[in-house]
Amino acid sequence: MKHTDIAKVLGDQALLGQEVTVCGWVRTARDSAAVAFLEVTDGTSFSRLQVVVDKNKLALDPECGKCGASVCAKGVVVKAFKGEGAELNATEVTLLGKCPSDYPIQKKRTTLDFLRGIPHLRLRTNTFAAVFRVRSVAAQAVHRYFHERGYYYIHTPLITASDCEGAGEMFRVTTQPWNAKYESEEAYFADDFFGKKAGLSVSGQLEGEVAATALGRIYTFGPSFRAENSNTTKHLAEFWHIEPEIAFAELPDVLEVAEEMVKYLIRAVLTECPAEIDFFDKFVQKGLRDKLTHVAESDFAVLTYTDAVAILEKADREFKFPVGWGCDLQTEHERYLTEEVMKKPVFVINYPKEIKSFYMKQNADGKTVAAADLLVPGIGEIIGGSEREADPEKLLAAMQARKMDLSAYEQYLSLRTFGTVPHGGFGLGFDRFVMYVTGMENIRDVVLFPRTVNNIM
């Protein structure tokens, strides 16, 4: 049906005095003997439009005044009686969809935990509508950033026979019946759809490297899947992943792109979502706008893993997870480094090779790899990247040391024998980035339908 977005009605001065039709959901309603006021939203703006109904001129269906009902209102746009903006003097209000009195999104404040139980309705609250407008703007900014810099957008497969991380945390893809019985694993998979073991991709990196070694600079932006039994506030079984791969690049080049991209995305959100950021600053995380502005204007710190461990070992506090060279940094360590030591985002580089993936370039010291994690205050790691190992013999040795199935990586190994080049890239967990820029503390609250352990609503 033809109608005008509420965002346009509220923001376009040229519509004052004009007749328009708007559609939306009633958030609140006030009634008196002569006048009714409906606060209506259609999702296009943070602010709502007040629809004023003169009951002496227009009979209003009582169902139109119920919270959650959907309506179509026609009338003249006038300057708001109080404050800035506009409101609608209605000449016609039509009920589109009734809403019963047990509608769970009422005027009273509801908890985030309660709203997670009704994911199909929670976007109608201010908090979640704001989250997903920010998410949309940030996603568009991702594509703009890479397109403006000459990267090609590549769609990597979601079904794969290789585990990029080598950790075995893949969801199996199969057409076999649940009670299929075979004498061996090999026989089971030989009879499956692909004739071999297949799973959902944990990353598009390996395929991205294929594209980068032909097209130069590419990026992927899509879902990844990890069957990791981590029931935490920052883990999902299905998450969105931004993964650029850059040919003729070493680790410093990768860090430069990662820092520039993060700042670009933050500036886009600050510029395009001012009302949403003001809301999050007031109700979700005090000082959010200043934090984001500070990050966008700061030079990110760079620490070697060895120096980071030394700082943590000297810290005047007791960590839940012990610190020592060779340990994998935990969230508490990452947040200490960013929030209390550096007070800004930090790249930690050159990790022990034993705790990082097989594809990372081995450094000359024989102990570390050219890896980098970007740690940010409030969350910890949001980017993991590296220079990739371009030497075929070193790559093969790393894979053999991990007892990996080399047959699943034949094409990946082959890249190193046909014009291999220094190259690198990183992965940004997009959902974690949205957490960061909105101040939301649980990753389940920035995803439409979160997939986590024991949860697939």
MOFEN-V395517 format. One record per residue. N is the residue number from 1. RES is the residue in one letter. BURIAL is 1 if it has 9 or more other ideal C-beta (glycine too) atoms within 8 Angstrom, else 0. D_LAST is the distance of its C-alpha to the last C-alpha in whole Angstrom. Layout:
n:res:burial:d_last
N:RES:BURIAL:D_LAST
N:RES:BURIAL:D_LAST
This chain:
n:res:burial:d_last
1:M:0:31
2:K:0:34
3:H:1:33
4:T:1:34
5:D:1:31
6:I:1:31
7:A:0:31
8:K:1:35
9:V:1:36
10:L:1:36
11:G:0:37
12:D:0:40
13:Q:0:43
14:A:0:44
15:L:1:42
16:L:1:44
17:G:0:46
18:Q:0:44
19:E:0:42
20:V:1:39
21:T:1:36
22:V:1:32
23:C:1:29
24:G:1:26
25:W:1:24
26:V:1:26
27:R:0:25
28:T:0:29
29:A:1:32
30:R:0:35
31:D:0:38
32:S:0:41
33:A:0:44
34:A:0:45
35:V:0:42
36:A:1:38
37:F:1:36
38:L:1:33
39:E:1:31
40:V:1:29
41:T:1:26
42:D:1:25
43:G:0:23
44:T:0:26
45:S:1:28
46:F:1:27
47:S:0:30
48:R:0:30
49:L:1:32
50:Q:1:34
51:V:1:36
52:V:1:39
53:V:1:40
54:D:1:43
55:K:1:43
56:N:0:47
57:K:0:46
58:L:1:43
59:A:0:41
60:L:1:38
61:D:0:35
62:P:0:34
63:E:1:30
64:C:1:31
65:G:1:31
66:K:1:28
67:C:1:25
68:G:1:22
69:A:1:24
70:S:1:25
71:V:1:29
72:C:1:31
73:A:1:34
74:K:1:38
75:G:1:40
76:V:1:42
77:V:1:41
78:V:1:43
79:K:0:44
80:A:1:41
81:F:0:44
82:K:0:42
83:G:0:42
84:E:0:41
85:G:0:39
86:A:1:39
87:E:1:38
88:L:1:38
89:N:1:41
90:A:1:40
91:T:1:42
92:E:0:39
93:V:1:35
94:T:0:33
95:L:1:30
96:L:0:28
97:G:0:25
98:K:0:25
99:C:1:23
100:P:0:23
101:S:0:24
102:D:0:21
103:Y:1:19
104:P:0:17
105:I:1:19
106:Q:0:22
107:K:0:25
108:K:0:25
109:R:0:23
110:T:1:20
111:T:0:18
112:L:0:16
113:D:0:14
114:F:1:14
115:L:1:13
116:R:1:10
117:G:0:8
118:I:1:9
119:P:1:8
120:H:0:9
121:L:1:13
122:R:1:13
123:L:1:15
124:R:1:18
125:T:1:19
126:N:0:22
127:T:1:20
128:F:1:17
129:A:1:19
130:A:1:22
131:V:1:20
132:F:1:19
133:R:1:22
134:V:1:23
135:R:1:21
136:S:0:22
137:V:1:26
138:A:1:25
139:A:1:24
140:Q:1:27
141:A:1:29
142:V:1:28
143:H:1:30
144:R:1:33
145:Y:1:34
146:F:1:34
147:H:0:35
148:E:0:38
149:R:0:39
150:G:0:39
151:Y:1:36
152:Y:0:35
153:Y:1:31
154:I:1:30
155:H:0:27
156:T:1:27
157:P:0:25
158:L:1:21
159:I:1:23
160:T:1:25
161:A:0:28
162:S:0:29
163:D:1:27
164:C:1:28
165:E:0:28
166:G:1:29
167:A:0:27
168:G:0:25
169:E:1:22
170:M:1:20
171:F:0:18
172:R:0:20
173:V:1:20
174:T:0:22
175:T:0:23
176:Q:0:24
177:P:0:24
178:W:0:22
179:N:0:25
180:A:0:27
181:K:0:31
182:Y:0:33
183:E:0:36
184:S:0:34
185:E:0:32
186:E:0:34
187:A:1:34
188:Y:1:31
189:F:1:30
190:A:0:33
191:D:0:32
192:D:1:28
193:F:0:28
194:F:0:29
195:G:0:32
196:K:0:30
197:K:0:28
198:A:1:25
199:G:1:22
200:L:1:19
201:S:1:22
202:V:1:22
203:S:1:24
204:G:1:26
205:Q:1:29
206:L:1:31
207:E:1:31
208:G:1:32
209:E:1:35
210:V:1:36
211:A:1:36
212:A:1:37
213:T:1:40
214:A:0:41
215:L:0:40
216:G:1:41
217:R:1:38
218:I:1:34
219:Y:1:31
220:T:1:27
221:F:1:24
222:G:1:21
223:P:0:18
224:S:1:18
225:F:1:17
226:R:1:18
227:A:0:17
228:E:0:18
229:N:0:17
230:S:0:18
231:N:0:16
232:T:0:17
233:T:0:17
234:K:1:18
235:H:1:16
236:L:1:13
237:A:1:13
238:E:0:13
239:F:1:15
240:W:1:18
241:H:1:22
242:I:1:25
243:E:1:28
244:P:1:31
245:E:1:34
246:I:1:38
247:A:1:41
248:F:0:44
249:A:1:42
250:E:1:43
251:L:1:41
252:P:0:42
253:D:1:41
254:V:1:38
255:L:1:38
256:E:0:39
257:V:1:37
258:A:1:34
259:E:1:36
260:E:0:37
261:M:1:33
262:V:1:31
263:K:1:34
264:Y:1:34
265:L:1:30
266:I:1:31
267:R:1:34
268:A:1:32
269:V:1:29
270:L:1:32
271:T:0:34
272:E:0:31
273:C:1:29
274:P:0:32
275:A:1:30
276:E:1:27
277:I:1:29
278:D:1:31
279:F:1:28
280:F:1:26
281:D:1:30
282:K:0:30
283:F:0:27
284:V:1:25
285:Q:1:28
286:K:0:31
287:G:0:34
288:L:1:31
289:R:1:33
290:D:0:36
291:K:1:34
292:L:1:33
293:T:1:36
294:H:1:38
295:V:1:36
296:A:1:36
297:E:0:40
298:S:0:40
299:D:0:41
300:F:1:39
301:A:1:40
302:V:0:41
303:L:1:41
304:T:1:42
305:Y:1:40
306:T:0:43
307:D:0:44
308:A:1:40
309:V:1:41
310:A:0:44
311:I:1:43
312:L:1:40
313:E:0:43
314:K:0:45
315:A:0:42
316:D:0:43
317:R:0:40
318:E:0:39
319:F:1:35
320:K:0:33
321:F:0:33
322:P:0:37
323:V:1:38
324:G:0:41
325:W:0:41
326:G:0:39
327:C:1:36
328:D:0:33
329:L:1:32
330:Q:1:29
331:T:1:28
332:E:1:30
333:H:1:33
334:E:1:32
335:R:1:31
336:Y:1:35
337:L:1:36
338:T:1:35
339:E:1:35
340:E:0:38
341:V:0:40
342:M:1:40
343:K:0:38
344:K:1:36
345:P:1:35
346:V:1:36
347:F:1:36
348:V:1:37
349:I:1:38
350:N:1:40
351:Y:1:38
352:P:1:39
353:K:1:39
354:E:0:37
355:I:0:34
356:K:1:33
357:S:0:33
358:F:1:35
359:Y:1:36
360:M:1:37
361:K:1:41
362:Q:1:43
363:N:1:45
364:A:0:49
365:D:0:49
366:G:0:47
367:K:0:45
368:T:1:42
369:V:1:40
370:A:1:40
371:A:1:36
372:A:1:35
373:D:1:32
374:L:1:32
375:L:1:31
376:V:1:30
377:P:1:31
378:G:1:28
379:I:1:25
380:G:1:28
381:E:1:27
382:I:1:26
383:I:1:28
384:G:1:29
385:G:1:32
386:S:1:35
387:E:1:38
388:R:1:38
389:E:1:41
390:A:1:43
391:D:1:45
392:P:1:45
393:E:0:46
394:K:1:45
395:L:1:41
396:L:1:42
397:A:0:43
398:A:1:40
399:M:1:38
400:Q:1:40
401:A:0:40
402:R:0:37
403:K:0:37
404:M:1:35
405:D:0:35
406:L:1:37
407:S:0:37
408:A:1:34
409:Y:1:35
410:E:0:38
411:Q:0:38
412:Y:1:37
413:L:1:40
414:S:0:42
415:L:1:41
416:R:1:43
417:T:0:46
418:F:0:47
419:G:0:48
420:T:1:45
421:V:0:45
422:P:0:44
423:H:1:40
424:G:1:37
425:G:1:34
426:F:1:31
427:G:1:27
428:L:1:25
429:G:1:22
430:F:1:21
431:D:1:18
432:R:1:21
433:F:1:23
434:V:1:21
435:M:1:21
436:Y:1:25
437:V:1:26
438:T:1:24
439:G:1:24
440:M:1:21
441:E:0:20
442:N:0:17
443:I:1:15
444:R:1:12
445:D:1:14
446:V:1:15
447:V:1:12
448:L:0:10
449:F:0:7
450:P:1:8
451:R:0:8
452:T:1:10
453:V:0:11
454:N:0:9
455:N:0:6
456:I:0:4
457:M:0:0
